[in-house]
């Protein structure tokens, strides 16, 4: 990792070792209790009666078992004092805790895919359309590993999805055999999970990209769900990608690597086409459910009035689902109340002093508006006048999830509405509770940002809609189209999983290739066309890319680095393409230098990288 990602050994070790270091991960001792006096306690001692009834049928029970059935420490202490129970301390032997495996029933198509994965030593790209049953194949592969006495790691793209994922795998292996690892755990929680994993007490590790570094002693399989997601790239040094790191880890451990997705990244698609990965297809939906019909609404022809961005076809479709008792999922890739605050006199937007990007307008719980810069976290009050022209004619423009929620509440006052964005989902448990409400029919409409399109299984959803499909499409980024296509295609998978469904894509650019391919469920065609464009233009995967980020004396250093790299490239015939620009999200204070070529890393040892951040295989380059 240190060599490939061009970071110090200390920086690389930091992700593998806990901070502060834990010298002892040996199993902790646990208290066990045994019943001595079998007589029932007085009627008023209800809690003691519960413990007596539980213990009289078994020999010894652990404190954890008794706690799970409702026993309190104070009650156990009272019974010990009275001599009704006895206690002893034992070292936990995780290896005696064998899971009972409930194997999934695979369909013919799933069985064929599973067998292909089993027969190959290559990493497998499991390309299955939305709702094709990839999870059942994951379950079978995990089951195989556990039966052989090995452990499995399952990566999910977002911390918020860990609880949802645990819920789906509880039936397979039991929750007590699943460990959760992600960056939001406290030091105590992380140590507890690491101890279980290290001593064989957890057979399945579920988590975000950092779960790769859990101390799994006997790794059998690593599964990366939604492998196309950008969140698998770490944006702090070391700037590793979970996909590449998992491949090396599996190579060392002689474990299987499976990457599942309905929308493969162009890089993974190229590797599968050129034979580095094995391509495994799941072309049909589970139980042959049909893909939903997709309707594209041209927003340039819609007269919104005060209901922007809702078109009449979308409003009618939502109302139809409410009448039928069915559910709707609405996606907008913008949180907040409005996208920006604009001065109607000089037409300038109020920008953040940190990023030089427009502030987003939010509302606090009391409904008072405030400004927030999502890139830096800076919060500001709404100004009385425009900083540029001093006009007081300021207005919130555009729409974020908060504003959409307000419109829906007024338009459908009896609808039960849930909002899912980073303002409302501050803990993984929040996502679990939200999905529980949807599954149990306690909500009619789920409105959210990207978290609502990522692998959620909601059987009663028959309408999925993207409110503005163009958000992000105009970014000066060679991956912008790929990202939009992935979001639109993933959204189509939320509808019609158990009964016929519909998808509505609202866009100002209905003729864009990304919208057309997504609307027609043409993932292979999009990937082949995008790969052809990348090969022609010389962008990854046709070449490798490195980004150098400069924050001190940025412009001058960037120009110096560009000139130096070009000189080295010409001298050594490296044929490197080099460019520099101020970062879009840095307000001009940070610059980056992009290097493209067959082996751009060959120049890194020949240039001065003091106070320069090196980003190998960057996902962001604007």
C-alpha positions in Angstrom: 0.0 0.0 0.0 2.8 2.4 0.9 4.6 1.8 -2.4 1.6 1.9 -4.7 -0.3 4.9 -3.1 3.0 6.8 -2.6 2.5 7.4 1.2 4.8 6.8 4.1 4.9 3.4 5.8 3.6 5.0 8.9 0.6 6.4 7.1 -0.2 3.0 5.5 0.1 1.2 8.9 -2.3 3.7 10.4 -5.2 2.2 8.6 -4.2 -1.4 9.6 -3.5 -0.7 13.2 -5.8 0.8 15.8 -5.2 4.2 17.4 -4.2 4.1 20.3 -2.6 0.7 19.9 -4.2 -2.2 21.7 -1.5 -4.6 23.1 -4.0 -7.3 24.1 -6.8 -8.7 21.9 -7.0 -11.9 23.8 -10.6 -13.0 24.8 -12.0 -11.3 27.9 -13.3 -13.3 30.8 -17.1 -13.6 31.2 -19.2 -14.3 34.3 -21.3 -17.4 34.4 -24.1 -18.2 36.9 -25.6 -21.5 38.2 -28.8 -22.0 40.3 -28.4 -23.4 43.8 -31.7 -22.8 45.5 -34.5 -24.1 43.2 -37.3 -22.7 45.4 -39.4 -19.9 43.7 -38.9 -16.5 45.4 -41.8 -14.5 46.9 -44.4 -13.3 44.3 -43.2 -9.7 44.5 -39.7 -10.7 43.3 -40.8 -11.0 39.7 -37.3 -10.5 38.3 -35.8 -13.1 40.5 -38.5 -15.5 39.5 -37.6 -15.0 35.8 -33.9 -15.9 36.5 -34.9 -19.0 38.6 -37.2 -20.3 35.8 -34.5 -19.7 33.2 -31.6 -21.3 35.2 -33.4 -24.4 36.6 -33.5 -26.0 33.1 -29.8 -25.4 32.3 -26.4 -25.9 34.0 -24.6 -22.6 33.6 -25.6 -19.4 31.8 -23.5 -16.4 30.9 -24.2 -12.9 32.1 -24.8 -11.9 28.5 -27.5 -14.6 28.1 -29.2 -13.5 31.3 -29.0 -9.8 30.3 -30.7 -10.7 26.9 -33.6 -12.3 28.8 -34.0 -9.2 31.0 -31.9 -9.9 34.1 -30.3 -6.9 35.7 -26.9 -6.7 37.5 -28.5 -5.6 40.8 -30.9 -8.6 40.8 -28.0 -11.0 40.2 -26.0 -9.4 43.0 -29.0 -9.7 45.4 -29.4 -13.4 44.5 -25.7 -14.0 45.0 -25.8 -12.4 48.4 -28.7 -14.6 49.5 -26.9 -17.7 48.2 -29.6 -18.6 45.7 -27.1 -18.6 42.8 -23.3 -19.1 42.4 -20.9 -17.4 40.0 -17.6 -18.2 38.3 -15.4 -16.4 35.8 -14.5 -18.1 32.6 -12.4 -17.2 29.6 -14.6 -16.8 26.5 -13.9 -19.6 23.9 -15.2 -18.1 20.7 -14.2 -21.2 18.8 -17.0 -23.3 20.5 -19.6 -20.8 19.1 -20.4 -22.4 15.8 -23.0 -20.7 13.7 -26.1 -22.5 12.4 -26.2 -21.8 8.7 -29.5 -21.3 6.9 -28.5 -21.7 3.3 -30.4 -19.7 0.6 -32.4 -21.4 -2.1 -30.8 -20.4 -5.4 -32.7 -20.2 -8.7 -31.2 -21.8 -11.8 -29.7 -18.6 -13.0 -28.2 -17.9 -9.5 -26.8 -21.4 -9.3 -25.1 -21.0 -12.6 -23.5 -17.7 -11.5 -22.4 -19.2 -8.2 -20.8 -22.2 -9.9 -18.9 -19.9 -12.3 -17.5 -17.9 -9.4 -16.5 -21.1 -7.6 -14.7 -22.5 -10.6 -12.5 -19.4 -11.2 -9.4 -18.2 -9.4 -9.8 -14.7 -10.9 -11.7 -11.9 -9.2 -15.3 -12.1 -10.3 -17.4 -9.1 -11.5 -21.0 -10.2 -10.7 -23.0 -8.0 -13.2 -26.6 -8.5 -12.2 -29.4 -6.1 -13.1 -31.3 -4.5 -10.2 -33.3 -7.0 -8.2 -31.6 -10.0 -9.9 -30.7 -11.7 -6.6 -27.0 -10.9 -6.1 -27.5 -11.0 -2.3 -28.5 -14.7 -2.4 -25.3 -15.5 -4.2 -23.3 -13.5 -1.6 -25.1 -15.5 1.1 -24.1 -18.8 -0.5 -20.4 -17.8 -0.9 -20.3 -16.6 2.8 -22.0 -19.9 3.8 -19.3 -21.9 1.9 -16.5 -19.9 3.6 -17.9 -20.4 7.1 -18.4 -24.1 6.6 -14.7 -24.4 5.8 -13.9 -22.6 9.1 -13.0 -19.4 7.3 -14.3 -15.8 7.7 -15.9 -13.4 5.2 -15.8 -9.6 4.7 -18.8 -7.9 3.1 -18.2 -4.2 2.1 -21.1 -1.8 1.6 -20.6 1.7 0.1 -22.1 3.7 3.0 -22.0 3.4 6.8 -25.7 4.1 6.8 -26.3 0.8 4.9 -24.6 -1.5 7.4 -27.7 -2.0 9.6 -29.8 -2.7 6.5 -27.2 -5.3 5.4 -27.0 -6.9 8.8 -30.8 -7.3 8.8 -30.5 -9.2 5.5 -27.8 -11.6 6.7 -29.1 -12.3 10.2 -31.2 -15.2 8.9 -28.2 -16.8 7.2 -25.7 -16.8 10.1 -27.2 -15.2 13.2 -26.6 -11.7 14.4 -24.2 -12.9 17.1 -21.8 -14.1 14.5 -21.7 -10.8 12.6 -19.2 -8.0 13.4 -19.6 -4.4 12.2 -16.6 -2.2 11.4 -16.7 1.4 10.2 -15.3 4.8 11.1 -18.2 5.9 13.3 -17.6 3.3 16.0 -16.2 4.6 19.3 -12.8 3.3 20.3 -14.4 0.9 22.8 -16.9 -0.4 20.2 -14.1 -0.9 17.7 -11.9 -2.8 20.2 -14.8 -5.1 21.1 -15.4 -5.9 17.5 -11.7 -6.4 16.7 -11.4 -8.8 19.7 -14.3 -10.9 18.5 -12.9 -11.0 14.9 -9.4 -11.7 16.0 -10.4 -14.6 18.2 -12.8 -16.2 15.7 -16.0 -15.0 17.3 -17.3 -13.2 14.2 -17.6 -15.2 11.0 -18.9 -12.3 8.9 -17.5 -8.8 9.0 -19.8 -6.1 7.5 -18.8 -2.5 7.0 -17.6 0.3 4.9 -14.1 0.3 3.2 -12.3 0.4 6.6 -13.7 -3.1 7.3 -11.0 -4.4 5.0 -8.4 -3.8 7.7 -10.2 -5.8 10.4 -7.9 -8.5 12.0 -9.5 -11.5 10.2 -7.1 -14.5 10.8 -8.6 -16.9 8.3 -10.0 -14.9 5.4 -12.1 -16.9 2.9 -14.0 -14.4 0.8 -14.3 -10.6 0.3 -17.4 -9.3 -1.3 -17.7 -5.7 -2.5 -21.4 -4.8 -3.0 -22.1 -1.9 -5.4 -18.5 -2.0 -6.5 -19.0 1.1 -8.8 -19.6 3.5 -5.8 -17.1 6.3 -5.5 -17.2 6.1 -1.7 -14.8 3.1 -1.9 -12.0 5.6 -2.6 -10.5 7.1 0.6 -10.1 10.9 0.3 -7.6 11.1 3.1 -4.0 9.9 3.0 -3.4 7.0 2.3 -5.8 7.6 -0.6 -6.5 3.9 -1.3 -9.3 2.3 -3.2 -11.0 -0.6 -1.5 -11.3 -2.5 -4.8 -7.5 -2.5 -5.4 -6.7 -3.1 -1.7 -9.1 -6.0 -1.5 -7.6 -7.6 -4.6 -4.1 -7.5 -3.0 -5.5 -8.8 0.4 -7.2 -11.7 -1.3 -4.1 -12.5 -3.3 -2.1 -12.7 0.0 -4.8 -14.7 1.8 -5.7 -16.9 -1.2 -9.3 -15.8 -0.8 -12.0 -15.2 -3.3 -12.9 -11.6 -4.4 -16.4 -10.9 -5.7 -17.5 -7.4 -6.9 -21.3 -7.1 -7.4 -23.2 -4.3 -9.1 -25.9 -3.5 -11.6 -23.8 -0.7 -13.1 -20.1 -1.7 -13.2 -17.5 1.0 -13.2 -15.9 1.6 -16.6 -12.6 0.4 -15.1 -14.0 -2.9 -13.8 -15.9 -3.4 -17.1 -12.7 -3.0 -19.1 -10.9 -5.4 -16.8 -13.6 -8.0 -17.3 -13.6 -7.4 -21.1 -9.8 -7.8 -21.3 -9.7 -11.0 -19.1 -8.3 -9.6 -15.8 -11.7 -10.3 -14.1 -14.2 -13.0 -14.7 -17.5 -11.6 -15.9 -20.5 -13.3 -14.4 -24.0 -12.2 -15.7 -27.4 -12.2 -14.0 -29.5 -10.8 -16.8 -33.0 -11.4 -15.4 -34.8 -10.1 -12.3 -35.4 -12.5 -9.4 -38.5 -14.7 -10.0 -38.7 -13.1 -13.5 -40.3 -9.9 -12.3 -40.3 -7.4 -15.3 -38.2 -4.3 -15.3 -40.3 -1.2 -14.6 -41.5 1.0 -17.5 -39.5 4.3 -17.7 -41.1 7.6 -18.7 -38.9 10.6 -19.5 -40.4 14.0 -18.8 -38.9 17.0 -20.7 -38.8 19.8 -18.0 -38.2 22.5 -20.7 -41.9 22.0 -21.7 -43.4 22.1 -18.2 -45.1 25.2 -16.7 -44.3 24.6 -13.0 -45.9 27.6 -11.2 -45.1 27.3 -7.5 -44.6 23.5 -7.7 -41.1 23.4 -9.2 -39.6 20.8 -9.9 -42.9 18.7 -9.9 -44.4 18.0 -13.4 -48.1 17.1 -13.8 -47.3 13.5 -14.8 -45.2 13.0 -11.6 -47.9 14.6 -9.4 -50.5 12.4 -11.0 -48.4 9.3 -10.5 -47.8 10.0 -6.8 -51.5 10.6 -6.3 -52.3 7.3 -8.1 -50.0 5.4 -5.7 -51.5 7.0 -2.7 -55.0 5.9 -3.8 -53.8 2.3 -4.4 -52.0 2.1 -1.0 -48.6 1.7 -2.8 -45.3 3.5 -2.1 -43.2 6.0 -4.0 -39.4 6.8 -3.8 -38.3 10.3 -5.0 -34.7 11.1 -5.6 -33.0 14.5 -5.6 -29.3 14.9 -5.4 -29.5 18.1 -3.4 -30.1 18.5 0.3 -31.3 21.7 1.9 -34.2 24.0 1.4 -32.8 25.7 -1.8 -29.7 25.4 -3.9 -28.6 29.0 -3.4 -29.4 32.5 -2.3 -29.4 34.9 -5.2 -29.5 38.7 -5.5 -32.2 39.6 -8.1 -30.5 43.0 -8.7 -27.0 42.0 -9.7 -27.8 38.3 -10.4 -25.0 37.1 -8.1 -25.2 34.2 -5.7 -24.1 34.4 -2.1 -20.9 32.4 -2.0 -18.8 30.8 0.8 -15.5 32.5 1.6 -13.9 29.1 2.0 -14.8 27.3 -1.2 -16.0 30.2 -3.4 -19.1 28.1 -4.2 -22.7 29.2 -3.6 -24.0 28.6 -0.1 -27.0 26.1 0.2 -30.0 27.4 2.0 -31.2 25.2 4.9 -33.8 25.6 7.6 -33.4 24.8 11.3 -36.1 22.8 13.2 -37.9 26.1 14.0 -38.1 27.0 10.2 -35.4 29.7 10.4 -33.2 29.8 7.2 -29.4 29.7 7.4 -26.6 29.2 4.9 -24.3 26.1 4.8 -21.3 25.3 2.6 -21.4 21.5 2.1 -17.8 21.3 1.0 -16.2 23.0 4.1 -19.0 22.8 6.7 -19.0 26.6 7.2 -22.4 27.9 8.5 -23.6 31.5 8.2 -26.7 33.5 8.8 -28.8 34.8 5.9 -27.5 38.3 5.1 -29.8 41.3 5.0 -28.2 42.7 1.8 -26.1 41.6 -1.1 -22.4 41.9 -0.3 -21.7 43.0 -3.9 -24.4 45.6 -4.7 -26.0 46.2 -1.3 -29.5 45.3 -2.6 -31.9 43.7 -0.2 -33.7 41.9 -3.0 -32.4 38.4 -2.0 -34.3 35.2 -2.8 -33.7 31.5 -2.3 -33.7 29.8 -5.7 -33.6 26.1 -6.8 -34.9 23.2 -4.7 -33.3 20.9 -2.1 -34.8 18.0 -0.2 -36.2 20.3 2.6 -38.1 22.4 0.1 -39.4 19.3 -1.7 -40.6 18.0 1.6 -42.5 21.2 2.2 -44.1 21.1 -1.3 -45.1 17.4 -0.8 -46.6 18.1 2.6 -48.8 20.9 1.2 -49.7 19.0 -2.0 -50.5 15.7 -0.3 -51.4 16.6 3.4 -52.5 13.1 4.3 -49.5 11.3 2.9 -47.0 9.8 5.4 -43.6 11.3 4.3 -40.1 10.2 5.2 -36.9 12.2 4.2 -33.5 10.5 3.9 -30.5 12.7 3.6 -27.4 13.5 5.6 -29.3 16.0 7.7 -31.8 13.4 8.9 -29.7 10.2 8.8 -26.9 11.0 11.3 -26.6 7.4 12.6 -26.8 3.9 10.9 -29.7 3.1 13.2 -31.7 5.9 11.7 -31.6 4.2 8.2 -32.7 0.9 9.7 -35.7 2.5 11.4 -36.6 4.4 8.3 -36.6 1.2 6.1 -38.5 -0.7 8.8 -41.3 1.9 8.5 -41.3 1.6 4.7 -41.4 -2.3 4.8 -44.2 -2.3 7.4 -46.3 0.1 5.4 -46.1 3.0 7.9 -45.0 5.5 5.1 -46.2 6.4 1.7 -43.4 8.5 0.2 -39.6 8.2 0.7 -37.8 11.3 -0.4 -34.0 11.4 -0.3 -30.6 11.9 -1.8 -28.2 9.1 -2.9 -28.9 6.8 0.0 -32.3 6.0 -1.4 -31.0 4.6 -4.6 -28.4 2.2 -3.2 -29.5 -1.4 -3.0 -32.6 -1.0 -0.9 -35.2 -3.7 -1.2 -38.7 -2.2 -0.7 -41.3 -4.6 -2.1 -44.3 -2.2 -2.0 -42.6 0.6 -4.0 -44.2 0.9 -7.5 -43.1 4.4 -8.4 -39.5 5.7 -8.4 -38.7 9.2 -9.7 -35.7 11.4 -10.2 -36.8 15.0 -9.8 -33.9 16.6 -11.7 -31.7 14.2 -13.6 -29.3 16.8 -14.8 -27.7 17.6 -11.4 -23.9 17.0 -11.9 -24.2 16.3 -15.6 -22.5 19.5 -16.6 -19.4 19.1 -14.3 -16.1 19.4 -16.2 -15.3 15.8 -15.2 -14.7 12.8 -17.5 -16.7 10.6 -15.1 -19.8 12.9 -14.8 -21.8 11.0 -17.4 -21.0 7.7 -15.8 -22.0 8.8 -12.4 -25.4 10.2 -13.6 -26.1 6.9 -15.6 -25.3 4.8 -12.5 -27.7 6.9 -10.3 -30.5 6.7 -12.8 -30.1 3.0 -13.4 -29.9 2.3 -9.7 -33.1 4.3 -9.2 -35.0 2.1 -11.6 -34.2 -0.8 -9.4 -36.2 0.6 -6.5 -39.5 0.2 -8.3 -41.4 -2.9 -9.3 -39.5 -5.5 -7.2 -42.6 -7.4 -6.1 -45.4 -6.0 -8.4 -45.3 -4.0 -11.7 -43.7 -0.6 -11.3 -42.9 2.7 -13.1 -40.0 5.1 -13.2 -40.2 8.8 -14.1 -37.0 10.6 -15.1 -37.5 14.4 -15.1 -34.8 16.2 -17.1 -33.9 19.4 -19.0 -31.8 17.3 -21.3 -33.9 14.3 -22.5 -31.6 13.7 -25.5 -28.5 13.1 -23.4 -26.9 9.7 -23.9 -27.0 9.0 -20.2 -30.7 9.5 -19.9 -31.5 7.5 -23.0 -29.4 4.5 -22.1 -30.8 4.5 -18.5 -34.4 4.8 -19.7 -34.0 1.8 -22.0 -32.1 -0.4 -19.5 -29.1 -0.5 -21.8 -26.2 -0.8 -19.3 -23.9 -2.9 -21.5 -24.4 -0.5 -24.4 -23.6 2.5 -22.2 -20.5 0.9 -20.8 -19.2 -0.1 -24.3 -19.8 3.4 -25.6 -18.2 5.1 -22.6 -15.2 2.8 -22.8 -14.7 3.6 -26.4 -14.8 7.3 -25.6 -12.2 6.9 -22.8 -9.9 4.9 -25.0 -10.1 7.5 -27.7 -9.6 10.5 -25.3 -6.8 8.8 -23.2 -8.6 8.8 -19.9 -8.7 5.9 -17.4 -8.9 2.9 -18.0 -7.0 3.7 -21.2 -4.3 5.4 -19.1 -3.4 5.7 -15.5 -3.9 9.0 -13.7 -2.3 10.8 -10.7 -3.5 14.0 -9.1 -1.1 16.2 -7.1 -2.9 18.6 -4.7 -1.0 21.8 -3.7 -2.3 24.1 -0.9 0.7 26.3 -0.1 1.8 28.9 -2.7 -0.5 26.8 -4.9 -0.5 28.5 -8.3 3.3 29.1 -8.4 4.1 25.5 -7.2 1.6 24.0 -9.7 3.2 25.8 -12.7 6.6 24.8 -11.5 5.5 21.1 -11.2 3.9 21.1 -14.6 7.1 22.5 -16.2 9.3 20.0 -14.3 7.1 17.0 -15.2 6.9 18.0 -18.9 10.7 18.3 -19.0 11.2 14.8 -17.4 8.5 13.3 -19.8 10.3 14.7 -22.9 13.7 13.6 -21.7 12.6 10.1 -20.8 10.1 9.6 -23.7 7.3 9.0 -21.2 4.5 10.5 -23.3 2.8 12.0 -20.3 -0.1 14.5 -20.5 0.1 17.1 -17.8 -2.4 19.9 -16.8 -3.1 22.1 -13.8 -6.0 24.2 -12.6 -7.4 25.6 -9.4 -9.6 23.1 -7.5 -13.3 23.8 -8.0 -13.9 23.3 -4.3 -11.0 25.3 -3.0 -11.9 28.9 -3.8 -8.7 29.2 -5.8 -6.5 28.5 -2.8 -5.8 24.9 -3.8 -4.5 23.8 -7.2 -4.1 20.4 -8.6 -1.9 18.9 -11.3 -3.2 16.0 -13.3 -0.7 13.5 -14.9 -2.0 10.9 -17.4 0.0 8.2 -19.1 0.9 4.5 -19.1 3.1 4.8 -16.0 2.8 8.3 -14.6 4.2 7.3 -11.2 7.7 7.0 -12.7 8.1 10.8 -12.4 7.1 11.0 -8.7 10.6 10.1 -7.4 12.2 12.8 -9.6 10.2 15.8 -8.4 9.9 17.8 -5.1 6.7 16.6 -3.4 7.1 18.6 -0.1 3.7 19.8 1.1 2.1 18.1 -1.9 -0.7 15.5 -1.5 -0.4 12.6 -4.0 -3.6 11.0 -5.1 -3.1 7.8 -7.2 -6.1 6.8 -9.4 -8.2 9.8 -8.3 -11.9 9.7 -8.5 -12.2 13.5 -8.2 -10.3 15.8 -10.6 -12.2 19.1 -10.6 
